[in-house]
């Protein structure tokens, strides 16, 4: 099925969901939407209205982007994807955790989580920690070349093991994640304007706002559309991670010849040196999360205003991507994890259609 065909089916099937979501957002209520997907363990998505106060403030010049501060309300709903029944990539079923038992502060003697760490992680690849007991990591600080600080705040450590700051998940250990505690990722959101044959911006027929397009990949692991991104390597600067992940996943730079890679690098560097803005920084409700290991990310938007930078590069899926293409930014398009929230903030920042 082509993307356009999938979109039509999606819009017809989810029309009622969009209306309910709009009503709940206006009321300021958290809500959960579950849709069919490749795997049930990754098809539940948590949504909660952002009650944000946007403040643009300078940060170090080496990062070259400004930040939009998003503050989640203290009454935010508990994570949902982190409690989906089956742990992704395995036959492991989580210990069921009801909403009122997610908080570590709730006494729950009956809690018997399943212990699981993927066999690949246990083989000690370079990106993974050893097992607890065979080394002594320093949590809530930079531990050698590994940053073990949390983006939101410090997290608790119980009997030598870090505790997920957003509560119980039904699984202990690391699952598919390499690091004990926070596993830091970076998500580059690359956008351009949708234009006609004469180069004029195309306006949405309903909102009358210009339409943004973003580079989207179809993940190989779950078949869902997503923002290209990946893990921050030990000691790696954020700006380097953002550029590297985009090049590997959306342009397949790893398979290029040295001369091709040089040309691509020049064009990509030009875009990533342009002023962008930090869309989000914090915890991610991800199906790979466990009680002792979880995902955190920094999402940054880089916009090709003139359309003569990345827009002219041939997109080619690589690394963890099964497919890649420019996609219209629209609230009805289903995306992996919290990526829809990120794009909503980008659309608002650019005064574009959402």
C-alpha angles and dihedrals in degrees: 000000000000121000091250091053091048090050093055092050090046095051093049093046096046102039092107092047092056091053093048091046091052092050093049091047091054089051091049094237126145117237143179127225122191120191134179115270145157091280127020091218091067102033101084115095127191119214129186129169113257109234094193139170109204115217122173111207134163122256131187113311092234089071094047098200138095127229136240107205115222117188118193115214117255089240093059115147116260119264114280110182088052088063101042107141101247121048109235119259093015145069091242116127117207122235102258112256117191120212093256092055100049095092113087087219091069111092108235115164091173093065108120108168122193116249113227137161118168115250090237091058091049090057086072102237115189092262095055135078122236117253118283109268095039093070139017111235120192109229129206091026142066104283106200104299094342118091106216096172120117119239093221102038142306117306131216125258119210121191091341095311125105118238123224104254091219095055143249122355104178093248132081127196122046104293107192094342122102102209131064106235120002119014107200122217136175125217117197111202106200114191142176136175120267105239138182127238090281094051096253119141114258114231123214110249093229107034094032088218126126115266120241123208125203135193107256130184129202107230117234094212099058107005094240125134114248148160110273111252146123149181125317109241119230110281092003120139116240093238090056092050093050093051095042095050094048092049093048099043104033102029101028091229092169091071096047127105116250092256093050091047090053092054092047091047092056093052094044093047090055091056096042091051090056118097110279131167134235106244100183141356122184150052120353123211094228129167090230093063121114136180090271105030130041144165125256125175147186114216117198128183120220112186125202096209097176096039094229100104122058090355090075095051119098108245115226126176116239144157107013096355124103095188138000134197146139111276130190113251105241134148092234095061112100116228139181122270114328096337094115089061090052093051092048089058091047091051092050092048091051094041088239135145117284 
